[in-house]
Amino acid sequence: MTSPLLLKGFEVELFTGLPSGQNVGVASDVAAALDDFVTEPDCRNVEYITAPIADYHQLSEALLQPRRQLRTWLASRDLTLLPGSTLSLGDSSCFERSDPTNPYHSFIESTYGTRVVTASIHINLGITDPEWLFAAVRLVRCEAALLLALSASSPFLDGRFTGHHSQRWQQFPLTPLEVPLFRDHRHYIEWVEAQLACKSMRNERHLWTSVRPNGPARPHDLNRVELRICDLVTNPVELLAMTAFLELRLLSLRDHRERLDPLLASSLSADELATLSDANDAAVAHASLDAELHHWKDGQSIRCRDWIQSLIDDVTPLAAQLNLESVLTPLH
């Protein structure tokens, strides 16, 4: 029997260092020793990727098992995993390359510096139907700020308080600077090809925004939505609650597109929606749940925590149908 739930996978970035909080870069050694791990451009953080799974109980173990393996490896070297999504007690004045010979890493270092040296959680949800996929990208683009608010936990950089609840998202270089609300797959393909031609994107992966379509051969072969905005969430119970919230919104969108697709249900234009969404993301990076946002349906002001609560109320009946009420509970 086909599961009514979507396949879900996570890309988890982690900082390594001393128990005192000092960053120590060992990404290349980790990737060489442990099969599940890959390097990032800066050696102070490392990434693992979980296989796509629909069942939430199995997802919890898939998230924890690589981390246990990594902790054991680190402990043998008197190192540990560091909390947070920025170089909280580190040195953001220097880039510590994991692969000095990689030309793409050279480009990243020279163009963005350590603004990209962050730890985050990317949530992937499998959708293969193109119309649903791009409607999902539009809805998530317009509500990504809410997921950032639930995860924002990076107020420190270089041993100081920055004043932002998510210093990570505040500093991260959105690329390209202007990304439209994609009408459909053809619009996305043509836009990506235009960015590659003018070099505002260096490759198909060089689309760094709150959410993007993803798949084995972008921009043509797509099979999932990738939410990229969230700060690192290490507690699997909290992360899976956020994931269930997102999945329930996308399942609701599938069945009620005329009500939930911003391209159909908003009084604002596509360009206005893109601008509004980016402004909401910036507001939440500063104040998280207390941010004053603007709703994508009509542009009206709404407090972030109130918007989240209204959406939790909306998806709760569907959560009951799918036996996800207990998974969603931590958000209440």
C-alpha positions in Angstrom: 0.0 0.0 0.0 1.3 3.4 -0.9 2.0 5.7 2.0 -0.1 8.8 2.2 2.9 10.6 3.5 5.7 12.2 1.4 9.2 11.0 1.3 11.4 13.2 3.5 15.1 13.6 3.8 17.5 16.0 5.6 20.8 17.7 4.9 22.4 18.3 8.3 25.4 20.7 8.7 27.3 20.6 12.0 30.2 22.4 13.6 33.0 20.5 15.2 35.4 21.7 17.9 36.6 21.6 21.5 34.3 21.2 24.5 35.2 24.8 25.4 33.4 25.9 22.2 36.4 26.7 20.0 35.9 25.6 16.4 38.3 22.9 15.1 38.1 22.0 11.5 38.3 18.3 10.8 35.8 17.9 7.9 38.2 16.3 5.4 39.3 13.7 8.0 35.6 13.0 8.9 34.6 12.5 5.3 37.5 10.2 4.7 36.8 8.1 7.8 32.9 8.0 7.8 30.9 7.0 4.8 27.8 9.2 5.5 29.7 12.5 5.7 30.7 15.1 3.1 32.8 18.3 3.4 31.7 21.9 3.1 34.0 24.6 1.6 35.2 25.5 5.2 36.6 22.6 7.2 35.0 23.7 10.4 31.7 22.2 9.5 30.7 18.9 8.0 27.4 17.6 6.5 25.5 14.3 6.4 22.4 13.5 4.3 19.6 11.1 5.3 18.0 8.7 2.8 14.4 9.6 1.8 11.9 8.0 4.3 8.2 8.6 4.7 7.7 7.2 8.2 8.4 9.6 11.1 9.6 7.0 13.5 12.2 5.8 11.1 13.2 9.4 10.4 14.2 9.9 14.0 16.7 7.1 13.9 18.0 8.2 10.5 18.8 11.6 12.0 20.5 10.3 15.1 22.6 7.4 13.9 25.1 9.4 11.8 25.5 11.9 14.7 26.2 9.1 17.2 28.9 7.7 14.8 30.4 11.2 14.4 30.4 11.8 18.2 32.3 8.6 18.8 34.9 9.5 16.2 35.3 13.0 17.6 35.5 11.8 21.2 38.5 9.7 20.3 40.2 13.0 19.4 39.0 15.0 22.4 36.6 16.9 20.1 32.8 17.3 20.1 29.9 18.7 18.2 29.3 22.4 18.8 25.8 23.9 19.1 24.6 26.8 17.0 24.4 27.8 13.4 27.2 30.4 13.3 30.8 30.6 14.4 29.5 31.5 17.9 32.9 31.5 19.6 35.0 31.2 16.4 36.9 33.4 14.1 34.9 34.7 11.1 37.8 36.8 9.9 39.4 33.8 8.2 38.2 31.0 5.8 39.6 27.5 6.6 39.4 25.6 3.4 38.5 21.9 3.4 39.8 21.5 -0.2 42.3 24.2 -1.3 42.4 22.7 -4.8 38.6 23.0 -5.5 38.0 26.0 -7.9 34.3 26.3 -6.8 35.4 26.6 -3.2 37.9 29.3 -4.3 35.1 31.2 -5.9 32.9 30.9 -2.8 35.8 32.1 -0.5 36.7 35.1 -2.6 33.1 36.1 -3.3 31.3 35.5 0.0 34.0 34.9 2.7 32.8 33.4 5.9 29.2 34.6 5.5 28.6 31.1 4.2 30.3 29.3 7.1 27.1 28.3 8.9 25.3 25.2 10.1 21.7 24.6 9.1 19.1 21.9 8.4 17.7 21.5 4.9 14.3 19.7 4.8 13.5 17.9 1.5 10.0 16.7 0.7 9.4 14.4 -2.3 6.9 15.7 -4.9 7.2 14.6 -8.5 4.1 16.2 -10.0 5.4 19.4 -11.7 2.3 21.5 -11.0 2.1 20.5 -7.3 5.9 20.9 -7.0 6.0 24.5 -8.2 2.8 25.4 -6.3 4.6 24.0 -3.2 7.7 26.0 -4.0 5.5 29.1 -4.2 3.7 28.4 -0.9 6.9 27.6 1.0 8.6 30.7 -0.4 5.7 32.8 1.1 5.7 30.9 4.4 9.4 30.1 4.9 9.8 32.9 7.4 7.5 30.9 9.8 9.9 27.9 9.7 12.9 30.1 10.3 11.1 31.6 13.3 10.6 28.1 14.7 14.3 27.3 14.3 16.0 30.6 14.9 18.9 30.0 17.4 22.0 31.7 16.2 22.4 35.1 18.0 26.1 34.9 18.5 29.2 35.5 16.2 32.8 35.7 17.2 31.9 35.6 20.9 29.5 38.5 20.8 25.7 38.9 20.7 24.7 40.3 17.3 21.1 41.4 18.1 19.6 39.0 15.5 17.8 35.8 16.5 19.2 34.2 13.4 22.6 35.7 12.6 23.0 32.9 10.2 20.1 34.0 7.9 20.9 37.7 8.4 24.4 37.2 7.1 23.8 34.5 4.5 24.4 35.8 0.9 21.1 35.2 -1.0 22.0 34.3 -4.5 21.0 35.6 -7.0 19.8 38.8 -5.3 16.4 38.6 -6.9 14.6 35.3 -7.4 11.1 35.3 -8.8 8.1 33.3 -7.8 8.3 30.6 -10.4 5.1 30.2 -12.5 5.9 26.7 -13.6 8.7 24.3 -14.6 9.4 26.0 -17.9 9.7 29.4 -16.2 12.2 27.9 -13.7 14.3 26.2 -16.5 14.4 29.4 -18.6 15.3 31.5 -15.6 18.1 29.2 -14.4 19.6 29.0 -17.9 19.5 32.8 -18.1 21.3 33.1 -14.7 24.0 30.6 -15.8 24.5 32.5 -19.1 25.1 35.9 -17.2 27.0 34.1 -14.4 24.9 35.3 -11.6 24.8 31.6 -10.9 28.0 29.5 -11.4 26.2 26.2 -11.6 22.7 24.7 -11.1 23.3 24.4 -7.3 24.2 28.0 -7.0 20.6 29.1 -6.1 20.8 30.1 -2.5 17.4 31.1 -1.4 14.8 30.1 1.3 13.4 27.3 -0.8 14.2 25.8 -4.2 13.1 22.9 -6.4 15.6 20.0 -6.2 16.3 16.8 -8.0 18.9 14.5 -9.7 19.4 16.8 -12.7 18.4 20.4 -12.1 16.8 22.3 -13.7 15.2 19.6 -15.8 14.7 16.5 -13.6 13.1 17.5 -10.3 11.6 15.4 -7.6 11.5 17.4 -4.3 11.1 20.7 -2.5 14.1 21.8 -0.5 13.5 24.2 2.4 16.9 25.9 3.1 16.1 28.7 5.5 16.1 26.9 8.9 18.8 27.2 11.5 20.2 23.9 12.8 17.7 22.0 14.9 19.4 19.1 16.7 16.5 17.8 18.7 14.8 15.3 16.4 11.4 15.6 18.2 11.3 19.4 17.4 12.7 19.0 13.9 10.1 16.3 13.0 7.3 18.5 14.4 8.4 21.3 12.1 8.7 18.8 9.2 5.2 17.5 9.9 3.9 21.1 9.9 5.4 21.7 6.5 4.3 18.4 5.1 0.7 19.0 6.2 0.7 22.4 4.5 1.9 20.8 1.3 -0.7 18.0 1.4 -3.4 20.6 2.1 -2.1 22.6 -0.9 -2.4 19.5 -3.1 -6.1 19.2 -2.2 -6.9 23.0 -2.1 -4.7 24.7 -4.6 -7.2 27.4 -5.4 -7.1 28.5 -1.7 -3.4 27.9 -0.9 -1.4 28.6 -4.0 -0.2 32.2 -3.7 -0.3 32.6 -7.5 -4.1 31.9 -7.4 -5.1 33.0 -3.9 -3.3 36.3 -3.3 -4.4 39.8 -4.2 -0.7 40.6 -4.7 1.3 40.2 -7.9 4.0 37.5 -8.2 6.7 40.3 -8.0 5.1 41.7 -4.9 4.9 38.3 -3.3 8.6 37.7 -3.9 9.4 41.1 -2.3 7.1 40.5 0.6 8.5 37.0 1.3 12.1 38.2 1.4 11.1 41.1 3.7 9.4 38.6 6.0 12.5 36.4 6.1 14.6 39.4 7.0 12.2 40.4 9.8 12.2 36.9 11.3 16.0 36.7 11.1 16.0 39.7 13.5 13.1 39.0 15.8 11.8 35.4 15.1 8.4 34.7 16.7 7.9 38.4 17.7 8.4 39.7 14.2 5.7 41.7 12.5 5.1 40.1 9.1 2.8 40.7 6.1 0.5 37.9 5.0 0.9 36.7 1.4 -2.9 36.6 0.8 -3.5 40.3 1.2 -0.3 42.0 2.5 -2.0 42.7 5.9 0.3 42.9 9.0 0.3 39.9 11.3 2.5 38.8 14.2 4.6 35.8 13.4 3.6 33.7 16.3 -0.1 34.4 15.6 0.3 33.3 11.9 2.0 30.1 13.0 -0.8 29.3 15.5 -3.5 29.9 12.8 -1.8 27.5 10.5 -1.3 24.8 13.2 -5.1 25.1 13.8 -5.7 24.7 10.0 -3.6 21.5 9.7 -4.6 19.8 12.9 -7.7 18.0 11.4 -5.5 16.6 8.7 -2.8 15.6 11.2 -5.5 13.6 13.1 -6.5 11.8 9.9 -2.8 10.9 9.2 -2.0 10.0 12.8 0.5 12.9 13.0 -1.1 14.7 16.0 1.6 13.4 18.4 4.4 14.4 16.0 3.0 17.9 15.7 2.5 18.3 19.5 5.8 20.1 20.2 4.6 23.1 18.2 1.6 23.7 20.4 
